[in-house]
Amino acid sequence: MANNLNDYNEKKIVGVFDTEQEASRAIGQLQARGIPSSEISVITRDREDLRTR
């Protein structure tokens, strides 16, 4: 993760998670570090898998 919030706009980071809980935890950690939800994208196998927080 970028040390400076200005740096994250220049980087693309990908994570692959086995469970929805792991992905949700990672999203929460990004948000806790100041990354706005509008800058976080989620890709799932099935639209039904995606739930908004």
Rosetta silent file (secondary structure, phi, psi, omega in degrees, C-alpha in Angstrom):
SEQUENCE: MANNLNDYNEKKIVGVFDTEQEASRAIGQLQARGIPSSEISVITRDREDLRTR
SCORE:     score description
SCORE:     0.000 S_00000001
   1 L     0.000  146.921 -178.969    0.000    0.000    0.000 S_00000001
   2 L   -64.916  140.868  177.207    1.194    3.516   -0.731 S_00000001
   3 L   -77.921  -28.113 -179.659    2.774    5.331    2.197 S_00000001
   4 L  -115.300  131.198 -177.405    1.495    8.675    0.979 S_00000001
   5 L   -59.401  -25.028  177.787   -2.152    9.056   -0.039 S_00000001
   6 L   -70.514  -21.629 -178.119   -1.045   11.034   -3.095 S_00000001
   7 L   -77.277  -26.163 -172.293    0.838    7.956   -4.332 S_00000001
   8 H   -67.505  -24.300  178.015   -2.131    5.600   -4.553 S_00000001
   9 H   -66.838  -20.815 -176.975   -3.542    7.316   -7.648 S_00000001
  10 H   -94.362   -4.244 -174.435   -0.434    6.260   -9.551 S_00000001
  11 L  -122.968  148.333  172.500   -0.561    2.578   -8.588 S_00000001
  12 L  -115.481  127.240 -179.414   -2.829   -0.338   -9.345 S_00000001
  13 L  -123.391  134.528 -178.633   -2.974   -3.053   -6.717 S_00000001
  14 L  -119.274  137.006  174.552   -4.756   -6.377   -7.187 S_00000001
  15 L  -129.591  143.154  176.695   -5.803   -8.817   -4.490 S_00000001
  16 L  -119.243  128.300 -174.375   -7.378  -12.250   -4.860 S_00000001
  17 L  -125.331  144.862 -179.592   -9.369  -13.585   -1.915 S_00000001
  18 L   -78.501  -28.623 -176.734  -10.863  -16.994   -1.172 S_00000001
  19 L  -131.507  158.883  175.592  -13.829  -15.671    0.787 S_00000001
  20 H   -61.979  -35.961 -179.694  -16.081  -12.649    0.851 S_00000001
  21 H   -63.225  -41.555  178.331  -15.009  -12.058    4.454 S_00000001
  22 H   -64.190  -42.608  179.184  -11.340  -11.790    3.452 S_00000001
  23 H   -64.654  -43.226  179.287  -12.174   -9.347    0.664 S_00000001
  24 H   -62.076  -39.174  178.603  -14.362   -7.264    2.980 S_00000001
  25 H   -64.365  -42.249  178.748  -11.576   -7.138    5.560 S_00000001
  26 H   -64.195  -40.986  177.497   -9.094   -5.933    2.915 S_00000001
  27 H   -62.061  -44.692  178.599  -11.522   -3.243    1.753 S_00000001
  28 H   -60.286  -38.931  178.744  -11.987   -2.104    5.337 S_00000001
  29 H   -66.697  -39.937  176.839   -8.221   -1.889    5.807 S_00000001
  30 H   -62.364  -45.735 -179.864   -7.852    0.221    2.668 S_00000001
  31 H   -63.761  -37.780  178.953  -10.610    2.550    3.830 S_00000001
  32 H   -64.504  -26.908  178.609   -9.034    2.800    7.291 S_00000001
  33 L   -88.400    5.114  174.218   -5.821    3.973    5.600 S_00000001
  34 L    98.808    6.168  178.096   -7.726    6.759    3.850 S_00000001
  35 L   -80.683  120.765 -178.262   -8.477    5.209    0.459 S_00000001
  36 L   -71.432  149.299  179.602  -11.977    6.403   -0.527 S_00000001
  37 H   -54.296  -32.624 -179.128  -14.558    3.831   -1.635 S_00000001
  38 H   -65.755  -14.744  179.896  -14.731    5.548   -5.008 S_00000001
  39 H  -102.649    3.943 -178.604  -11.120    4.430   -5.635 S_00000001
  40 L  -112.184  127.322  177.783  -11.729    0.754   -4.763 S_00000001
  41 L  -114.537  146.305  179.078  -13.052   -1.668   -7.388 S_00000001
  42 L  -127.876  133.478  176.051  -14.347   -5.181   -6.809 S_00000001
  43 L  -119.745  129.721  178.782  -14.709   -7.907   -9.424 S_00000001
  44 L  -125.291  165.656  176.490  -16.702  -11.051   -8.657 S_00000001
  45 L   -68.047  -35.369 -172.859  -17.691  -14.140  -10.583 S_00000001
  46 L  -136.180  132.952  179.451  -21.379  -13.397  -10.160 S_00000001
  47 H   -53.721  -31.972  179.146  -23.171  -10.099   -9.679 S_00000001
  48 H   -65.157  -22.192  179.799  -25.113  -11.761   -6.840 S_00000001
  49 H   -72.529  -22.311 -173.676  -21.813  -12.161   -4.969 S_00000001
  50 L   -90.111  123.412  175.164  -21.345   -8.387   -4.692 S_00000001
  51 L  -123.963  136.038  178.582  -22.941   -6.613   -1.758 S_00000001
  52 L   -77.837  149.231 -179.216  -22.401   -2.951   -1.037 S_00000001
  53 L   -84.728    0.000    0.000  -21.057   -2.035    2.355 S_00000001
